[in-house]
Amino acid sequence: MKVFKYIFWLLYRIWFYILVTIPIIVLFPILLISISKESWYPFFFRLARFWARFILIGMGFSAKIIKEEKPDPKKSYMFVANHTSMADIMLMLIAVKNPFVFVGKKELAKIPLFGFFYKRTCILVDRTSAKSRQAVFLRAQARLKQGLSICIFPEGGVPDEQITLDTFKDGAFRLAINHKIPVVPLTFYDNKKRFSYTFFSGSPGRMKAKIHNFFPTEDLTIEDTKSLNENVRNIILAELSSD
């Protein structure tokens, strides 16, 4: 019986990468056009949402999004969530309609085909380089001036699967305070169970996400970074612990 499970998991992983690749190949000319100008990013974002939905449906995942508060399509936000799965990117794209830019690790740019678009549309950060982290603030500022939002997974990487929620880095909250944009916490409940980074694991099923009430930053200063960090993390941790 275990042999069949391992065969299923192997094929399931291969199928995931096939689903990731197919829309990129089919839409390649349109995707190239959509990234040729930064002002056309909202169009690229709509294509990315189609890509994400295609993958989730193809994997047998049903997304359920609960909204305590709904983002205003005319405003910019800082979206943050727990990070446990390769499918987190897709679920974030499904959960949030406001065009946003991911801040992500530069290593993902090495993935064939996917990495080509990733490094041209996301804000890449080398977490070992202070200069790189400073550059993120400048690129994020430029994107926010274009009316876009920012998305960061503040755990700063994918934690060990035994950890419910790792410590949050301050970058996302410092950015939000500096630019006076609300922080929007999201909880991803099922992604670790559905499709974790453990190779031989995963199965079709529900992927539930909750968009929590926003944390305004208009009256905050940089000295409030730690408390904002802790308050947002506590909201997500309480949800994960009670689920």
C-alpha positions in Angstrom: 0.0 0.0 0.0 2.8 2.4 0.9 4.4 1.8 -2.5 1.2 3.0 -4.3 1.2 6.1 -2.0 4.8 7.0 -3.0 4.0 6.4 -6.7 1.0 8.8 -6.3 3.1 11.4 -4.5 5.8 11.2 -7.2 3.3 11.6 -10.0 1.5 14.3 -8.1 4.7 16.4 -7.8 5.5 15.9 -11.5 1.9 16.9 -12.4 2.3 20.1 -10.4 5.3 21.2 -12.4 3.5 20.4 -15.6 0.6 22.6 -14.6 3.0 25.4 -13.7 4.6 25.2 -17.1 1.7 24.7 -19.5 0.0 28.2 -19.2 3.4 29.9 -19.4 4.2 28.1 -22.7 0.7 28.7 -24.1 0.6 32.3 -23.1 4.3 33.1 -23.6 3.9 35.8 -26.3 1.1 37.5 -24.4 3.2 37.3 -21.1 6.2 38.9 -22.9 4.0 41.8 -24.0 2.5 42.2 -20.6 5.9 42.6 -18.9 7.4 44.9 -21.6 6.2 48.0 -19.7 5.8 48.4 -15.9 2.6 50.3 -16.4 1.1 47.2 -18.0 1.7 45.1 -14.8 -2.0 45.0 -13.9 -2.7 43.1 -17.1 0.2 40.7 -16.2 -1.4 40.3 -12.8 -4.7 39.2 -14.3 -2.8 36.6 -16.4 -1.0 35.5 -13.2 -4.4 35.0 -11.4 -5.6 32.8 -14.3 -2.3 30.8 -14.1 -2.8 30.3 -10.3 -6.4 29.2 -10.7 -5.5 26.8 -13.5 -2.9 25.2 -11.2 -5.1 24.9 -8.1 -8.0 23.4 -10.1 -5.6 21.0 -11.9 -4.2 19.8 -8.6 -7.7 19.1 -7.2 -7.6 22.0 -4.7 -10.8 23.9 -4.0 -10.1 27.4 -2.7 -12.4 28.9 0.0 -11.7 32.6 0.8 -13.2 34.1 4.0 -13.1 37.9 4.2 -13.4 39.8 7.5 -12.6 43.0 5.6 -12.5 43.6 1.8 -9.6 45.5 0.2 -10.5 48.7 -1.6 -9.5 48.2 -5.3 -8.3 51.8 -5.4 -5.9 51.5 -2.4 -2.5 50.0 -1.8 -1.8 47.4 0.9 0.8 45.2 2.5 -0.4 41.6 2.3 1.3 39.1 4.6 0.6 35.4 5.2 2.1 32.3 6.7 4.3 30.3 4.3 4.3 26.5 4.2 3.8 25.5 0.6 4.7 26.0 -3.0 1.0 26.6 -3.5 1.0 29.7 -1.2 1.8 31.9 -4.2 -1.2 30.6 -6.2 -3.6 30.9 -3.2 -2.5 34.4 -2.6 -3.1 35.3 -6.2 -6.6 33.8 -5.9 -7.4 35.4 -2.6 -6.4 38.9 -3.5 -7.8 40.8 -6.5 -5.8 44.0 -5.9 -2.8 43.9 -8.2 0.3 43.3 -6.0 4.0 42.6 -6.4 5.6 39.8 -4.5 8.8 40.4 -2.6 10.6 37.0 -2.8 14.0 35.3 -2.5 16.2 35.6 -5.6 16.8 31.8 -5.7 13.4 31.3 -7.4 14.7 33.2 -10.4 16.8 30.1 -11.3 13.7 28.0 -12.0 13.5 27.4 -15.8 10.8 29.5 -17.6 9.0 30.4 -14.3 12.1 32.3 -13.2 12.2 34.3 -16.4 9.0 36.1 -15.5 9.6 35.9 -11.7 12.7 38.1 -11.8 11.0 40.6 -14.2 7.9 41.1 -12.2 8.8 40.5 -8.5 11.0 42.4 -6.1 13.9 40.0 -5.5 15.8 40.0 -2.2 19.1 38.4 -1.2 18.4 38.0 2.5 22.2 37.6 3.2 22.9 41.1 1.7 22.1 44.3 3.6 22.5 46.2 0.3 19.9 44.0 -1.3 17.4 44.5 1.6 17.8 48.2 1.3 17.1 48.1 -2.5 13.8 46.4 -1.8 12.6 49.5 -0.1 13.3 51.6 -3.2 11.7 49.2 -5.6 8.7 48.8 -3.3 8.3 52.6 -3.1 8.3 52.8 -6.9 5.6 50.1 -7.2 3.5 51.7 -4.5 3.6 55.0 -6.4 2.2 53.1 -9.4 -0.9 52.3 -7.2 0.2 48.6 -6.7 0.3 46.7 -3.4 3.1 44.6 -2.0 3.0 41.0 -0.7 5.6 39.5 1.6 5.8 36.2 3.5 7.3 37.6 6.7 8.7 34.4 8.0 11.6 35.0 5.7 11.6 31.5 4.3 9.7 28.3 4.7 9.9 27.1 8.3 10.4 23.5 9.5 7.0 21.7 9.1 6.9 21.1 12.9 6.8 24.8 13.5 3.3 26.2 13.4 4.4 29.8 12.6 8.0 31.0 12.6 9.2 34.4 13.8 8.3 37.3 11.5 11.0 39.5 10.0 10.4 43.3 10.4 10.8 44.3 6.7 7.1 44.1 5.7 6.0 46.1 8.7 8.7 48.7 8.3 7.7 49.2 4.7 4.1 49.5 5.6 4.7 52.1 8.2 7.1 54.1 6.0 4.6 54.2 3.2 1.5 54.5 5.5 -0.3 51.6 3.9 -2.5 49.1 5.9 -1.2 45.7 6.7 -3.5 42.9 5.7 -2.9 39.5 7.4 -4.0 36.3 5.7 -4.1 32.9 7.2 -3.5 29.9 5.0 -5.0 26.9 6.9 -4.6 23.9 4.8 -1.6 24.5 2.4 0.9 22.5 4.6 -1.4 19.5 4.6 -2.4 19.8 0.9 1.1 20.5 -0.6 4.0 21.0 1.7 7.7 21.2 0.7 8.1 17.5 1.8 8.4 15.7 -1.6 6.4 12.6 -0.7 3.3 14.2 0.6 0.1 16.0 -0.4 -3.4 15.3 -1.7 -6.3 17.1 -3.4 -8.8 18.9 -1.2 -9.8 22.2 0.3 -7.5 25.2 0.7 -9.1 27.7 3.0 -7.7 31.2 3.5 -8.9 34.1 5.6 -8.4 37.8 5.0 -8.3 39.3 8.5 -9.2 42.9 9.5 -6.6 45.3 8.4 -4.0 47.0 10.6 -3.8 50.8 9.8 -0.4 52.4 9.9 -1.2 56.2 9.4 -0.5 57.0 13.1 2.4 54.7 13.6 6.1 55.5 13.6 9.1 53.3 12.9 9.4 52.6 16.6 6.1 50.8 16.4 7.5 48.2 13.9 8.0 45.4 16.5 4.6 45.8 18.1 2.9 45.8 14.7 4.9 42.7 13.8 3.8 40.9 16.9 0.2 41.9 16.7 -0.1 40.7 13.1 1.7 37.4 13.9 -0.5 36.8 16.9 -3.6 37.0 14.7 -2.3 34.4 12.3 -0.9 32.2 15.0 -4.2 32.2 16.9 -6.0 31.1 13.8 -3.6 28.3 13.0 -3.6 27.1 16.6 -7.4 27.0 16.9 -8.1 25.5 13.4 
